[in-house]
Amino acid sequence: MRVAFAILGALLLLCLLPLLIAAAAILIARAAGCIPDGGAFATCRIMGTDWADALTTSITLHWLGLVTLPFAAVLAVLLLLLALFALIRRGLR
């Protein structure tokens, strides 16, 4: 049962990873004072290095969430059903 929880939890995290990466990139860009120019960063200097391409790529990963979020919803339902099953099973003992 623990293995199933671990596997489903890891898969759920994997499905949410594109959105988490995009959110982290937005927070980094805001903290650095970078302003997007039409959906991409023209220049974004962080500690003397231009991170515009990396931030633009990371922020556009949220589009991958259109594919992974339905799988995340299914995995969340499976996790809830597994938790309910474990709770019922533990209550019958």
DADAHU-V54354 format. One record per residue. N is the residue number from 1. RES is the residue in three letters. OMEGA is omega in whole degrees, -180 to 180 (NA if undefined). Layout:
<<N:RES:OMEGA> <N:RES:OMEGA>>
This chain:
<<1:MET:179> <2:ARG:179> <3:VAL:179> <4:ALA:177> <5:PHE:-179> <6:ALA:-179> <7:ILE:-180> <8:LEU:178> <9:GLY:178> <10:ALA:178> <11:LEU:177> <12:LEU:177> <13:LEU:179> <14:LEU:178> <15:CYS:-179> <16:LEU:-176> <17:LEU:179> <18:PRO:179> <19:LEU:178> <20:LEU:178> <21:ILE:179> <22:ALA:179> <23:ALA:178> <24:ALA:179> <25:ALA:178> <26:ILE:179> <27:LEU:178> <28:ILE:-180> <29:ALA:179> <30:ARG:180> <31:ALA:180> <32:ALA:179> <33:GLY:-180> <34:CYS:-179> <35:ILE:179> <36:PRO:180> <37:ASP:180> <38:GLY:178> <39:GLY:178> <40:ALA:179> <41:PHE:178> <42:ALA:176> <43:THR:180> <44:CYS:-178> <45:ARG:175> <46:ILE:-179> <47:MET:175> <48:GLY:-179> <49:THR:179> <50:ASP:-179> <51:TRP:-174> <52:ALA:-178> <53:ASP:-179> <54:ALA:179> <55:LEU:178> <56:THR:178> <57:THR:-179> <58:SER:-179> <59:ILE:180> <60:THR:176> <61:LEU:180> <62:HIS:177> <63:TRP:176> <64:LEU:177> <65:GLY:176> <66:LEU:178> <67:VAL:-172> <68:THR:-179> <69:LEU:175> <70:PRO:176> <71:PHE:178> <72:ALA:178> <73:ALA:178> <74:VAL:179> <75:LEU:178> <76:ALA:177> <77:VAL:178> <78:LEU:177> <79:LEU:178> <80:LEU:178> <81:LEU:178> <82:LEU:178> <83:ALA:177> <84:LEU:178> <85:PHE:180> <86:ALA:178> <87:LEU:178> <88:ILE:-179> <89:ARG:179> <90:ARG:180> <91:GLY:-180> <92:LEU:-179> <93:ARG:NA>>
